[in-house]
Amino acid sequence: MRAVVQRVGWAEVEVDGEVVGRIGKGLLVYVGVGVGDGPEDADWLAGKLAGLRVFTDEEGKLNLSVKDVNGSVLAISNFTLLADARKGRRPAFSAAAAAGQAEPLHEAFLAALRRQGVNVQTGVFGAKMAIRSQADGPVNIIVDSPGSR
């Protein structure tokens, strides 16, 4: 699994003109599921993100996690994270899991993140979404689970 993590002051996601997820301070996380990913990847990624120290402490150092700052996560499914654009001009998506495999693993990731004590909001799997946010930093990190690609 792959995640692109952005520290935000706020973020929201809209589907068909309706806001379906909204957070204040926290992490906007785009999540892609790859061919060969399994439940262990979902658990690992959730643990990593819950404890990822990307918020500043009183000394201005990145020492605090989303849990430490009572922040939230807005998680958006995004198969395009697994794109391979090394050849030609059209990205190949063969490394991305099919929806039938990806959706249950995305849901497993969300459940594991909630078990970590994180407030989680989401988009709608497979939907066309409009995402708005206010970056805080900027702080952007790419996280790959150990078994990915």
N, C-alpha and C positions, 0 to 999 in steps of 0.2 A: 504494500500500500504506500501511497505517496500523499503527503500533505504539504500544502503551501500555507504557511501560518503568517498572519499579519496582526500586529498589535494595533488595536483601534480604540478610539474614544467612544465610538458607537458604530453600529452596523445594523442594516435591515435588509430583508429580502422580500420581494414582491412577486406574486404569481397571479396572472390574469387581473391585474389592477388592485389586488388585495395584499396587504402586508401580512405575511404568514410567519415571520420570525423577526425579532428585534432584540438587540442587546445594548447595554451601555458599555462601560469600560470592559475590555476583554480581548478575545481573539476571534478574528474572522479566519475560518479554516476551510480551505478547499480540499476535498478528499477524493482521491482516485484509487480505484481498486484494479489491481493487475491480474492477468492470467496467472494462476498458481498461488495467489494469496489465499490465506485461510483464516480461521478464527483466531489463531495465535497472533497473526499480524494485526488484527483488529484490537485485541487486548493490549498488545505491545504499544501500538500507536496511541491508544487512549491513555495508557500510563505515562508515556513519554510526554504527551501534550499537557496532561494535568500537572505534571511536575516541571515543565520547561520554564526555566528562570529567565524571563524576558521583560520583567517589569522592574523598575528601579527602586532600590531601597533608599533610606535616608541619606546615604552617602553618594547617591547617583549611580550606583553600580547595578548591573542586571543580576539581581540576586533573588527576586521574588517570582513566584509562579502565579498563574491565574487564580488558583485557590487561595494563595496568600493574600491577594488583593481583593478577594471576594468578587472577582470578575466572572464573566460568562463567556461561553463559546457559541458562535453562530457557525454551524457546520453545513457546508454546501457540497453536495455530490458533484463531481466534475471529472468525467472520463478523459477529457482532453489533456489532463496532467500527464497521461501516459503516452502522449504523442511522440513520435520519432520524426524529427524534421531534418535529419542529416542528409537525406537524398531528395533531390527534386524540390518542388515548391509546394506540394500538397503533403501535409503531415500524414503519416501512417499511424493507425490506431490499433494495430494488431496486438500490442502489449496490454491493451485495456480489456478487462474482463467483460463478458457479455452481461446484459442487464440482469438476467436470471441468476447469475453468480454474484454480481456486484451489489445488488440491492440488499440481500440478506447480510452480507459482510459489512455494508455501510450501516445497517441497523444494529449489527453486533457492536460496531465501533461506538455508535451513539449510546447504546446501553452500557458499555464498559466505561465510557467517559462519565455517565451519570452515576455509576457505582463508585467512581472516584470522588464523588461529592461535588461535581461541577454542574452548574446550571447550564443546560444546553438548549439552544433554539436551533431550528433547522429550516431548510428550504423544502422543496418537494422533489423527491427522486425522479429524475428523467424529465422534469418540466423545464420550460423556458422561463428563466428567472431574471429579474432585474435586481442587482445587488448595489446598495449604496453604503458608503462607509466614510469615516473620517480616520485616516491613518494617524497613528501616534508614534512619532519617531523621526523617520520611518524605521520600523523594525520588521523585517520580512525574513522568514527562515523556511527552507525546504527540508522536510523530514521524510526519509524513506525507511520503511520497516526492514529489519534484517534480511528477510527472505525475498524482498522485491528486486525485480530485474537483475 
